[in-house]
Every structure is written in C-alpha cells, then in structure tokens.
Amino acid sequence: MLPGQLTAASFAAYPEEARRLAAAHVELLKKLPLGFLPLLLRELIVYDWKFPAERRELDGQFAYLEAFDGAGLAKAMAPFAQLRLAPSLERLDWVNAPALFAEQLTAHLWTTRQIDRFRAAAVSHVERSTAALREPPLATNRLAVAIIGHGVRENGYRLFRKLCPKGAYFSNVRTDGALAGVLDLVAGRAAEHPIPYAHWHIDGTPSPPRTPKHVTRVAWADLAAPRGALQTRMQKIYEAAVFDPELFRTRMAQLQPSEIGLDAGAPALTRFQLSLLSEGSGTQVFATTFVQWAAREALRRAQPLTLLARFGPRQRENPMNVLLAETQRPPELDPQGSLIDADMGAYYTWLNQQRLAEADRAAFVAWFEEHGEAVAIGPAWKPGDRSDAPITLRQIAAKGTR
C-alpha cells in the first residue's frame, strides 16, 4: 500500500481519538512520502494515550503541515521523498504497525548509508514545526525537587559536584518534617493549578508516602507485581536456547498493560507506566534507574509544572538472571552505591527540566534525605553561593516558586 491509497477506512483499527484525527487529515496524509508518513502515524496511533502536552504538539504538527500549499508541502517533504526505500518496506502494514515500520526503516537507512540524510531532514523538520507551534504561557514557573540518599546513614562521597556550580549550596537543612513540608508545597501548587498531569510525585523508596490530590503518582513499590510479571517474561527470553535481541525488543514493544497486570485506570498513565518498564533499560530491576527514567519521561512528555522525584535504594549489581529473580528472593540493596547513582540522576533531572519552555524561570532543588545538604538552582539563587544558616527544605523550595 502507498500513501496515496489511504482512506478514512484505513484507520478503522485505530483507537477512537486517533481514528477521528486521522479521518480529519486523511487528504494531507495521502500527500506525505512513505519515508515520513509512518513516523507520523507512530505518534498518531497512540494519540488516545498521550498526555495533554503531547497532544498539543501533535495537533500543532498537523496544523503546521496543513498550512502548506501543494508546492510548499512537496518542497518541505522532498528530503524524505528522495530516500531510496526497499520494496519490502512498502509491503509492510505500516498503517497499523508504524512502530515496526520505523524499526525496519532505521535498519534499511543504516545499511544503505542514508541515515545521515534522514537524520538531517528529521532535525530540520522538527525545528521548523516546533518554531511554528505557539505555546501558551505557563500558569506558574516550574519546580522540580530531587530527593536522594534514602537509607544512607553516613556518606564520604562529595555530593552535588555538578549541580553546585549552577546554584546555591545549603549545609544546614533541617531534617525534621522535611519530606512532609515538600509534599505540602506540592499539594498547594496542585490545588492552585489543578491541571491534569501538571504535578508529579515519582518515588523509588520501599514505602512511599501518600500522594497529594491532583498529583500524578508513579511509585516503584506500587508497581512491584507488574515488575515481577515482566521480570519473569524477560528471564524466560534470556534463558532460551537462542537469544535474539531484536525479537526480544519487538516482544517488549508489543506488550499490553493487561499482560503484566497493570490496572485499567487512566489510559495515559497506564501506558506511561508500561513504557517505563518495557522500554527503559534497567527500569525493571533498579529503583534508581526507574526514578531517573520516569522523571526524564515525565518532563519530556507531560512537561509538568511540579515534579517531586524521590530516589530509593537499588539492588546490587549481579548477573542478569539474578537481577531478574526479585520475586524469588529478597534483593540485596546497596544504599551507598544508590546515593552516587541518584546524585547523577538528580543532575540529569535538572538537565531535562532545562529543555522545557520558560526554563529561565524554573527552579530546581536537590536534597540529601535526612541530612543537611541541599542545592538550589534558579533565578532566586546566585550560582556559587553557600549558606550555613538553619533552613527548612520547604523554605528553599518555596523561594524558587515566588
């Protein structure tokens, strides 16, 4: 099948909202080259499970493409139309399996040495379409809080080496009620701006506290059963007589939430949790990796106003068959190694926050849990400053939201 043969009926298997959007733009879709169209459909087919920010971006992409006249659209799509594609790609069911098409397209572009041309065309297209998207102003400035070092009593590792030059260091943070104070601050922001998926609590500790109202919760402990079911599947594939990594990746991509016992709750959140466990590397077995990846994906996809990411201790490094046997034996935890992982995870979380709109107004706070060390970055603090005066974590975070 070629793009010009598309009709509204071609998308009958799509979820409701995606099917409606495809039917509304079918004339545009028919004009797009095969080297580009399935990549757009890969995003469209999961439209019903996207967060509001993602939907807004995809809607903007369609508006950008629809604004071209015939000649303008042909010119914009020329780099994709000029790609040399194998006939086998045309024979794929790229309408209903666009993700599979994207995988095989990538392999084809690598083997035919066209990947650099494709990458340049994709980057140029994203830059132009993003520039055309008019983002509404934020309801308030963004705030992210990373809490690291759960369960660590003594530490000889110098923390926040990458973060401190960017902001102010605090050496005397009061520990009593610190976590509760930050949760109260998050709850206040969520109550003031009760926007869907605008406030997140991501927790990797064994016993996460209650999440405030209007705050999206993703917790390592809550997903113990789905993780166990997925680990069992992974272990069987790894221990097969012949291990095929490409087939393994395809099987993971085809997983449905119900197959690993994920609740049939809010579709966007359920699919988000599935993607964390099935697409992330190490998110199934390492709590620190889970939190870092969840924070990254939440910032990239939901673009929240508030993010609380609390890192918990991960299990020690072991052979893969041992790592995947969490349901068969209590994992041996490594709090000190986890602290080092989480310190870098906090830095990556700040970097990902900086990629969002109005980053110059954003505030970021990292705290060593149950200890007096913290660092804060944002317009409220001068880079390189240090304070040894007693202060609460809530006071630090609240200053960044003024």
C-alpha positions as CSV (number, residue, x, y, z in Angstrom):
1,M,0.0,0.0,0.0
2,L,1.2,3.5,-0.8
3,P,0.1,6.8,1.0
4,G,-2.0,7.9,-2.0
5,Q,-4.3,4.9,-1.5
6,L,-5.3,5.9,2.1
7,T,-8.9,6.4,3.0
8,A,-10.6,7.1,6.3
9,A,-11.4,3.4,6.5
10,S,-7.7,2.6,6.5
11,F,-7.6,3.7,10.2
12,A,-10.5,1.6,11.4
13,A,-8.3,-0.3,13.9
14,Y,-7.0,2.9,15.5
15,P,-8.3,4.0,18.9
16,E,-11.2,6.4,18.9
17,E,-9.5,9.8,19.1
18,A,-6.7,8.7,16.8
19,R,-9.2,7.4,14.3
20,R,-11.1,10.7,14.4
21,L,-7.9,12.8,13.9
22,A,-6.7,10.6,11.0
23,A,-10.0,10.9,9.2
24,A,-9.9,14.7,9.6
25,H,-6.5,14.8,8.0
26,V,-6.7,11.9,5.5
27,E,-6.2,14.2,2.5
28,L,-3.0,15.5,4.0
29,L,-1.7,12.0,4.9
30,K,-2.2,10.9,1.3
31,K,0.3,13.5,0.2
32,L,3.1,12.6,2.6
33,P,6.0,10.3,1.4
34,L,6.5,6.8,2.8
35,G,9.8,7.9,4.3
36,F,7.9,10.2,6.6
37,L,4.3,9.2,7.0
38,P,4.6,6.1,9.1
39,L,6.7,8.0,11.6
40,L,3.9,10.5,12.0
41,L,1.4,7.6,12.3
42,R,3.6,6.1,15.0
43,E,2.7,9.1,17.1
44,L,-0.9,9.3,15.9
45,I,-1.8,5.7,16.7
46,V,-1.2,6.3,20.4
47,Y,-2.9,9.7,20.5
48,D,-5.6,8.4,22.9
49,W,-2.9,7.6,25.4
50,K,-0.8,10.8,25.2
51,F,-0.6,13.5,27.8
52,P,-2.2,16.9,27.0
53,A,1.2,18.4,26.2
54,E,1.9,15.6,23.7
55,R,-1.5,16.0,22.1
56,R,-0.9,19.7,21.7
57,E,2.4,19.1,20.0
58,L,0.9,16.5,17.6
59,D,-2.1,18.8,16.9
60,G,0.5,21.6,16.1
61,Q,2.3,19.3,13.8
62,F,-0.8,18.7,11.7
63,A,-1.6,22.4,11.7
64,Y,2.0,23.1,10.5
65,L,1.7,20.6,7.6
66,E,-1.8,21.7,6.7
67,A,-0.7,25.3,6.3
68,F,1.4,24.4,3.2
69,D,0.0,24.7,-0.3
70,G,0.7,21.8,-2.6
71,A,4.1,23.0,-3.8
72,G,5.2,24.1,-0.3
73,L,4.4,20.7,1.1
74,A,6.2,18.9,-1.7
75,K,9.3,21.1,-1.0
76,A,9.2,20.5,2.8
77,M,8.8,16.7,2.3
78,A,11.4,16.5,-0.5
79,P,14.3,15.2,1.7
80,F,12.0,12.3,2.8
81,A,10.6,11.7,-0.6
82,Q,14.1,11.3,-2.0
83,L,15.0,8.4,0.3
84,R,15.5,5.1,-1.6
85,L,13.2,2.6,0.1
86,A,13.2,-1.1,-0.4
87,P,10.0,-2.6,-1.9
88,S,9.7,-4.8,1.3
89,L,9.0,-1.7,3.3
90,E,6.1,-0.8,1.1
91,R,4.6,-4.3,1.7
92,L,4.6,-3.8,5.5
93,D,1.4,-2.9,7.2
94,W,2.8,0.5,8.0
95,V,-0.7,1.9,8.8
96,N,-1.4,-0.5,11.7
97,A,2.1,-1.2,12.7
98,P,4.0,2.0,12.2
99,A,6.4,1.3,15.1
100,L,7.6,-1.9,13.4
101,F,8.0,0.0,10.1
102,A,10.1,2.6,11.9
103,E,12.4,-0.1,13.2
104,Q,12.9,-1.7,9.8
105,L,13.3,1.7,8.1
106,T,16.1,2.6,10.5
107,A,17.9,-0.7,9.7
108,H,17.4,-0.1,6.0
109,L,18.8,3.5,6.2
110,W,21.8,2.3,8.1
111,T,22.6,-0.5,5.6
112,T,22.1,1.8,2.6
113,R,24.1,4.7,4.2
114,Q,21.2,7.1,4.1
115,I,20.9,7.5,7.8
116,D,22.7,10.9,7.9
117,R,20.5,12.4,5.3
118,F,17.4,11.2,7.1
119,R,18.6,12.5,10.4
120,A,19.4,15.9,9.0
121,A,15.9,16.0,7.3
122,A,14.2,15.0,10.6
123,V,16.1,17.5,12.7
124,S,15.3,20.3,10.2
125,H,11.6,19.3,10.2
126,V,11.3,19.2,14.0
127,E,13.0,22.6,14.3
128,R,10.6,24.2,11.8
129,S,7.5,22.6,13.1
130,T,8.4,23.4,16.7
131,A,9.1,27.0,15.8
132,A,5.6,27.3,14.3
133,L,4.0,25.9,17.5
134,R,2.6,28.7,19.7
135,E,2.9,27.5,23.3
136,P,0.5,29.1,25.8
137,P,2.3,30.8,28.8
138,L,2.8,28.7,31.9
139,A,0.3,29.0,34.7
140,T,3.3,29.3,37.1
141,N,7.0,28.7,37.0
142,R,8.2,25.1,37.0
143,L,9.6,23.5,40.2
144,A,11.4,20.2,40.4
145,V,12.7,18.6,43.7
146,A,15.0,15.6,43.7
147,I,15.5,13.8,47.0
148,I,18.4,11.4,47.1
149,G,20.1,9.0,49.6
150,H,17.2,7.2,51.2
151,G,18.6,4.9,53.9
152,V,22.1,6.2,53.8
153,R,23.4,7.0,57.4
154,E,27.0,8.1,56.7
155,N,28.5,9.4,53.5
156,G,32.0,10.1,52.4
157,Y,31.1,10.9,48.8
158,R,31.0,14.6,47.9
159,L,27.6,15.3,46.6
160,F,26.2,17.8,44.1
161,R,29.5,18.4,42.3
162,K,27.8,19.0,39.0
163,L,24.9,21.0,40.5
164,C,26.6,23.3,43.0
165,P,28.3,25.5,40.4
166,K,24.9,26.2,38.9
167,G,23.2,27.3,42.1
168,A,23.4,27.8,45.9
169,Y,24.6,25.2,48.4
170,F,22.9,24.8,51.8
171,S,24.7,22.9,54.5
172,N,22.3,23.2,57.4
173,V,18.9,22.0,56.2
174,R,16.6,20.9,59.0
175,T,15.6,17.3,58.5
176,D,12.5,17.1,60.8
177,G,9.4,17.1,58.7
178,A,11.3,18.0,55.5
179,L,9.6,15.5,53.3
180,A,6.2,16.3,54.6
181,G,6.9,20.0,54.1
182,V,7.8,19.5,50.4
183,L,4.7,17.3,49.9
184,D,2.6,20.1,51.4
185,L,4.2,22.6,49.0
186,V,3.5,20.2,46.0
187,A,-0.1,19.8,47.3
188,G,-0.5,23.6,47.4
189,R,0.7,24.1,43.9
190,A,-1.6,21.3,42.6
191,A,-4.6,22.8,44.4
192,E,-3.9,26.2,43.0
193,H,-3.3,24.9,39.4
194,P,-5.3,21.6,39.2
195,I,-4.2,20.9,35.6
196,P,-4.2,17.2,34.5
197,Y,-0.7,15.7,34.6
198,A,0.9,19.1,35.6
199,H,2.1,17.9,39.0
200,W,4.0,14.6,39.6
201,H,5.3,12.5,42.5
202,I,7.7,9.9,41.4
203,D,9.0,7.7,44.2
204,G,11.5,4.8,44.3
205,T,11.5,4.1,48.0
206,P,10.1,0.9,49.5
207,S,7.3,2.7,51.4
208,P,6.4,6.0,49.6
209,P,4.2,8.4,51.4
210,R,0.6,9.3,50.4
211,T,0.5,11.4,47.2
212,P,-1.5,14.7,47.4
213,K,-4.7,15.3,45.5
214,H,-4.4,16.4,41.8
215,V,-0.8,15.0,41.8
216,T,0.1,12.1,39.4
217,R,1.8,9.3,41.3
218,V,4.3,6.8,39.8
219,A,5.9,4.6,42.5
220,W,8.4,1.7,42.4
221,A,6.6,-0.1,45.3
222,D,3.2,0.3,43.6
223,L,4.5,-1.5,40.5
224,A,6.0,-4.5,42.3
225,A,3.5,-7.0,40.8
226,P,3.8,-5.7,37.2
227,R,7.6,-5.6,37.5
228,G,7.6,-9.2,38.8
229,A,5.4,-10.4,35.9
230,L,7.7,-8.6,33.4
231,Q,10.9,-9.9,35.0
232,T,9.5,-13.4,34.7
233,R,8.9,-12.9,31.0
234,M,12.3,-11.4,30.5
235,Q,14.0,-14.2,32.3
236,K,12.4,-16.8,30.1
237,I,13.6,-15.0,27.0
238,Y,17.1,-14.5,28.3
239,E,17.4,-18.2,29.2
240,A,16.1,-19.5,25.9
241,A,18.5,-21.7,23.9
242,V,18.9,-18.9,21.3
243,F,18.6,-15.3,22.5
244,D,17.5,-12.9,19.7
245,P,17.9,-9.3,21.0
246,E,15.9,-7.9,18.1
247,L,13.0,-10.3,18.7
248,F,13.2,-9.5,22.4
249,R,12.9,-5.8,21.7
250,T,9.9,-6.4,19.4
251,R,8.1,-8.5,22.0
252,M,8.6,-5.9,24.7
253,A,7.2,-3.2,22.3
254,Q,4.1,-5.3,21.7
255,L,3.3,-5.8,25.4
256,Q,-0.2,-4.7,26.5
257,P,-0.8,-3.3,30.1
258,S,-3.1,-6.2,31.0
259,E,-0.4,-8.8,30.2
260,I,1.7,-7.7,33.2
261,G,-1.2,-6.8,35.5
262,L,-1.3,-3.1,35.1
263,D,-4.5,-1.5,36.3
264,A,-7.0,-0.4,33.6
265,G,-7.1,3.1,35.1
266,A,-6.4,6.3,33.3
267,P,-5.1,5.1,29.9
268,A,-2.4,7.8,29.6
269,L,-0.9,6.9,33.0
270,T,-1.2,3.1,32.5
271,R,0.5,3.3,29.1
272,F,3.2,5.6,30.6
273,Q,3.9,3.0,33.3
274,L,4.1,0.3,30.7
275,S,6.5,2.3,28.6
276,L,8.7,2.9,31.7
277,L,9.0,-0.9,32.3
278,S,9.1,-2.2,28.8
279,E,11.2,0.5,27.0
280,G,13.6,1.6,29.7
281,S,17.0,-0.1,30.2
282,G,17.3,-1.3,33.8
283,T,14.0,0.2,34.9
284,Q,12.6,-3.3,35.7
285,V,15.3,-4.1,38.2
286,F,17.0,-0.9,39.5
287,A,14.9,1.6,41.6
288,T,17.3,4.4,40.9
289,T,17.1,3.9,37.1
290,F,13.4,3.7,37.4
291,V,13.1,7.1,39.0
292,Q,15.6,8.7,36.8
293,W,13.9,7.4,33.6
294,A,10.4,8.2,35.0
295,A,11.4,11.8,35.7
296,R,13.0,12.1,32.3
297,E,9.9,10.8,30.5
298,A,7.5,12.8,32.6
299,L,9.4,16.0,31.9
300,R,9.7,15.2,28.2
301,R,6.2,14.0,27.6
302,A,3.9,15.7,30.2
303,Q,6.0,18.8,30.7
304,P,4.8,19.3,34.3
305,L,4.8,22.4,36.4
306,T,5.8,20.4,39.5
307,L,7.9,17.3,39.8
308,L,9.0,15.6,43.0
309,A,11.4,12.8,42.3
310,R,12.5,10.7,45.3
311,F,15.2,8.2,44.7
312,G,15.2,4.9,46.7
313,P,18.0,2.3,47.1
314,R,18.6,-0.1,44.3
315,Q,19.7,-3.7,44.4
316,R,23.4,-4.5,44.0
317,E,24.9,-5.3,40.6
318,N,24.6,-9.0,39.8
319,P,24.3,-11.3,36.7
320,M,21.1,-10.7,34.7
321,N,19.5,-14.0,35.9
322,V,19.9,-12.9,39.5
323,L,18.6,-9.4,38.8
324,L,15.5,-10.8,37.2
325,A,14.8,-13.1,40.2
326,E,13.5,-10.4,42.5
327,T,10.2,-12.2,43.1
328,Q,12.1,-15.4,44.1
329,R,14.4,-13.8,46.7
330,P,14.8,-10.6,48.6
331,P,17.2,-8.4,46.6
332,E,20.4,-7.2,48.4
333,L,20.3,-3.4,48.5
334,D,23.2,-1.0,48.0
335,P,22.3,2.3,49.6
336,Q,25.8,3.9,49.2
337,G,26.1,3.0,45.6
338,S,22.5,4.1,45.1
339,L,23.4,7.5,46.5
340,I,26.0,8.0,43.8
341,D,23.6,6.9,41.1
342,A,20.9,9.2,42.4
343,D,23.3,12.2,42.6
344,M,23.9,11.8,38.9
345,G,20.2,11.1,38.4
346,A,19.4,14.5,40.1
347,Y,21.8,16.2,37.7
348,Y,20.1,14.6,34.7
349,T,16.7,15.6,36.0
350,W,17.8,19.2,36.1
351,L,19.2,19.0,32.6
352,N,15.9,17.6,31.3
353,Q,14.0,20.4,33.1
354,Q,16.2,22.9,31.3
355,R,15.0,21.6,27.9
356,L,11.4,22.8,28.6
357,A,9.8,26.1,27.8
358,E,10.5,29.0,30.1
359,A,13.5,27.2,31.6
360,D,14.9,30.5,32.7
361,R,12.1,30.8,35.2
362,A,12.3,27.3,36.5
363,A,13.5,26.3,40.0
364,F,15.3,23.1,40.9
365,V,16.2,21.7,44.4
366,A,18.1,18.6,45.3
367,W,18.3,17.4,48.9
368,F,20.3,14.6,50.6
369,E,17.4,12.9,52.5
370,E,17.7,13.0,56.3
371,H,20.9,15.1,56.1
372,G,21.6,18.8,56.0
373,E,22.9,19.1,52.4
374,A,20.9,20.7,49.6
375,V,21.4,22.7,46.4
376,A,19.0,25.1,44.7
377,I,19.2,26.4,41.1
378,G,17.1,29.1,39.6
379,P,16.6,32.9,39.3
380,A,16.1,33.1,43.1
381,W,19.7,31.9,43.9
382,K,23.1,33.1,42.8
383,P,25.5,30.4,41.3
384,G,28.3,29.5,43.7
385,D,26.5,30.9,46.8
386,R,26.7,29.0,50.1
387,S,24.5,29.2,53.2
388,D,25.3,27.6,56.6
389,A,22.2,29.1,58.3
390,P,19.5,26.8,59.5
391,I,16.7,26.5,56.9
392,T,13.9,24.1,56.0
393,L,13.6,22.3,52.7
394,R,10.2,23.8,52.2
395,Q,11.6,27.3,52.6
396,I,14.2,26.6,50.0
397,A,11.7,25.2,47.5
398,A,9.1,27.9,48.2
399,K,11.6,30.6,47.5
400,G,12.0,29.3,44.0
401,T,8.3,29.5,43.3
402,R,7.9,33.2,44.1
